[in-house]
Amino acid sequence: MGDKSAQNRPARKWTVVVATVVVVVAALGIVLLREITGDRPPFDTDAIPGTQVVWVTAPAGANRGTLEFWQRNRLRQWKRTFAVPAWVGTGGISREAREGAAFTPEGTFALTESFGRLPDVGAKLPYLSLDQSNTWWWVSDTESPLYNQKYQCAEGECPFDTSLSENLGRTEPQYNYALVIDYNRFPVVPKQGSAFFVHVEAGRPTAGCVAVGADVMRTLLAALEPSRKPVIGMYAT
């Protein structure tokens, strides 16, 4: 009896350790579980220019999906930092994105700058703090040579049709924080779509942007670094 009990002690100890790990994993959630099970990134890592990826997916035609944030560490391993629900365009994610259509553009694009109505939270990408003058616009006038660019001018003095453009300072809460998606920017093609951002959600689908909670936006702004060449991939599944 004594020898048998002694032999069983390590087994019981191991059972306790495993049970503890399971409890911790359950408490931390699915992000840790995915890393433990070794899930691979959902994108072609060889096609990514840098080491940070914002990955957005939604079922075909759906306006609700998931935003994942992936980063490559010093060991060249890709790890998912978090995954959260996200709104996309009313028409879903599509390669048919264009001016006047509520599609989120499908593809992978650079993230190079940001802006917001609220103070900078430590963004590493260039951050435009919108002042109270409400003179910053994103030009969506397809006849303007400034199409799909930001421009500062007083309303009534702008060299484009402001009724066809977005006043960035007046859009709340969406533009409290925003990341610019480099879709149709370099070069700009008239009528192919403008003003595509990752921004704060308002509890509903967008006109083509990606929308998440304000806390998620603050986290992304603080994490994305120009030297790591961040991109966003948006795809229908």
C-alpha positions in Angstrom: 0.0 0.0 0.0 2.7 2.4 1.0 4.8 1.9 -2.2 1.6 2.2 -4.4 0.6 5.4 -2.8 4.1 6.9 -3.3 4.0 5.9 -7.0 0.7 7.7 -7.4 1.8 11.0 -5.9 3.5 12.3 -9.1 0.5 11.4 -11.2 -1.8 13.3 -8.8 0.6 16.3 -8.8 0.6 16.3 -12.6 -3.2 16.2 -12.7 -3.3 19.3 -10.5 -0.8 21.1 -12.7 -2.8 20.4 -15.9 -6.0 21.4 -14.2 -4.4 24.7 -13.2 -3.3 25.4 -16.7 -6.7 24.7 -18.1 -8.3 27.1 -15.6 -5.7 29.8 -16.5 -6.3 29.4 -20.2 -10.0 29.5 -19.8 -9.6 32.7 -17.8 -7.4 34.4 -20.4 -9.5 33.4 -23.3 -9.2 32.2 -26.9 -6.2 34.3 -27.8 -3.9 32.3 -25.5 -5.5 29.1 -26.5 -4.8 29.7 -30.2 -1.1 30.4 -29.4 -0.9 27.2 -27.4 -2.4 25.1 -30.2 0.0 26.7 -32.7 -2.5 28.1 -35.1 -0.8 29.7 -38.1 -1.6 33.2 -39.3 -4.5 33.4 -41.8 -2.4 35.2 -44.3 0.6 34.5 -46.5 3.5 35.6 -44.4 5.8 35.7 -47.4 3.6 38.4 -49.0 3.7 40.7 -45.9 6.3 43.5 -46.2 6.7 44.0 -42.5 6.0 42.5 -39.0 2.5 43.9 -38.1 -0.8 42.9 -39.7 -4.4 44.0 -38.9 -6.5 41.2 -40.4 -10.2 41.8 -41.0 -12.6 39.1 -42.2 -16.4 38.9 -42.6 -18.7 36.4 -44.3 -19.4 37.4 -47.9 -22.1 40.1 -47.9 -22.0 40.5 -44.1 -21.5 43.8 -42.4 -20.1 42.3 -39.2 -16.9 40.4 -38.9 -13.6 40.1 -36.9 -10.5 42.2 -36.6 -7.3 40.4 -35.5 -4.0 42.0 -34.7 -0.9 39.9 -35.6 2.8 40.7 -34.9 6.0 38.9 -35.6 8.4 38.6 -32.7 12.2 38.5 -32.6 12.2 34.8 -33.1 10.3 35.5 -36.4 7.2 33.8 -35.0 3.8 35.3 -35.8 1.5 35.7 -32.8 -2.0 36.9 -32.6 -2.2 39.8 -30.1 -6.0 40.0 -29.9 -9.2 39.4 -31.9 -12.4 41.5 -31.6 -15.7 42.0 -33.4 -15.7 44.6 -36.1 -18.2 46.4 -38.3 -17.5 46.7 -42.0 -19.4 48.3 -44.9 -23.2 47.8 -45.2 -22.5 45.8 -48.4 -19.7 43.8 -46.8 -16.1 43.4 -48.1 -15.8 43.4 -51.8 -13.5 44.1 -54.7 -16.3 46.3 -56.1 -15.6 49.1 -53.7 -16.0 52.5 -55.3 -17.3 56.0 -54.6 -21.0 55.8 -53.5 -21.0 52.1 -52.8 -21.0 50.9 -49.2 -18.4 48.2 -49.7 -15.2 47.8 -47.7 -12.4 47.3 -50.2 -11.0 43.8 -50.4 -7.2 43.4 -50.4 -4.1 44.3 -48.4 -3.1 47.9 -47.9 -0.6 49.9 -46.0 -1.3 51.8 -42.8 0.8 54.9 -42.8 -0.9 57.7 -40.9 -3.7 58.4 -38.4 -5.8 61.3 -37.0 -8.3 62.0 -34.3 -10.6 64.5 -32.6 -9.2 63.4 -29.2 -5.6 64.0 -28.0 -2.9 61.7 -29.2 -2.6 58.5 -27.1 1.0 57.9 -28.0 0.6 57.0 -31.7 3.7 56.0 -33.4 2.3 56.6 -36.9 2.0 60.3 -37.8 -1.1 61.5 -35.9 -3.1 64.6 -37.0 -4.8 66.1 -34.0 -8.0 67.8 -35.3 -8.5 71.2 -33.7 -11.8 72.9 -32.9 -11.9 74.9 -36.1 -13.4 72.0 -38.1 -11.3 73.0 -41.1 -9.9 69.6 -41.9 -11.6 67.6 -44.7 -11.2 64.4 -46.5 -12.0 65.2 -50.2 -14.5 62.8 -51.8 -15.4 65.2 -54.7 -14.5 63.0 -57.6 -14.0 66.0 -59.9 -11.4 67.5 -57.7 -7.6 67.0 -58.2 -7.5 66.7 -54.4 -9.7 63.6 -54.4 -9.0 61.1 -51.6 -6.6 63.4 -49.8 -6.9 65.4 -46.6 -7.0 69.2 -46.9 -7.4 72.1 -44.6 -9.6 75.0 -45.5 -12.5 77.0 -44.1 -15.9 76.0 -45.3 -16.9 78.2 -48.1 -13.3 78.7 -49.2 -12.4 75.2 -50.1 -11.3 74.4 -53.7 -13.7 71.4 -53.8 -17.3 70.6 -53.1 -17.5 70.2 -49.4 -21.0 68.7 -49.6 -19.3 65.7 -51.3 -16.5 65.5 -48.7 -16.1 64.7 -45.0 -15.5 67.2 -42.3 -13.2 65.2 -40.0 -13.8 67.2 -36.9 -17.5 67.0 -37.0 -17.7 63.2 -37.1 -18.2 61.9 -33.6 -17.5 59.3 -32.2 -16.1 57.7 -35.4 -13.2 60.1 -35.9 -12.3 60.4 -32.2 -9.5 58.0 -33.4 -8.8 56.8 -36.9 -6.2 55.0 -39.0 -6.0 55.8 -42.7 -6.2 52.8 -45.0 -4.0 53.4 -48.1 -6.7 52.2 -50.6 -6.7 54.2 -53.9 -4.1 56.6 -52.7 -0.8 56.0 -54.5 -1.9 56.7 -57.2 -5.4 58.0 -56.8 -8.0 56.9 -59.4 -11.1 59.1 -59.7 -14.3 57.4 -58.5 -12.6 54.3 -57.2 -13.4 55.3 -53.6 -12.2 57.6 -50.9 -12.0 58.1 -47.1 -11.5 54.5 -46.0 -10.4 54.3 -42.4 -10.3 52.1 -39.3 -12.2 54.1 -36.8 -14.3 54.1 -33.6 -17.6 52.2 -34.0 -21.0 53.8 -33.6 -22.9 50.5 -33.1 -23.8 50.1 -36.8 -22.4 49.1 -40.2 -20.2 51.7 -42.0 -20.2 53.2 -45.5 -17.1 51.2 -46.2 -14.7 51.7 -43.3 -13.8 49.2 -40.5 -15.1 50.1 -37.1 -14.1 48.8 -33.6 -14.3 50.0 -30.0 -12.4 53.1 -28.8 -10.2 51.0 -26.5 -9.2 48.8 -29.5 -8.3 52.0 -31.5 -6.2 53.3 -28.7 -4.3 50.0 -28.5 -3.7 49.9 -32.3 -2.5 53.5 -32.4 0.0 52.9 -29.6 1.2 49.6 -31.1 1.6 50.3 -34.9 5.1 51.4 -35.8 6.2 52.8 -39.2 9.5 50.8 -39.0 7.4 47.6 -38.8 5.6 48.5 -42.1 2.0 47.7 -40.8 -0.7 46.6 -43.3 -4.3 45.9 -43.1 -5.8 42.9 -44.9 -9.6 42.9 -45.5 -11.2 39.8 -47.0 -14.6 38.1 -47.4 -14.7 34.5 -46.2 
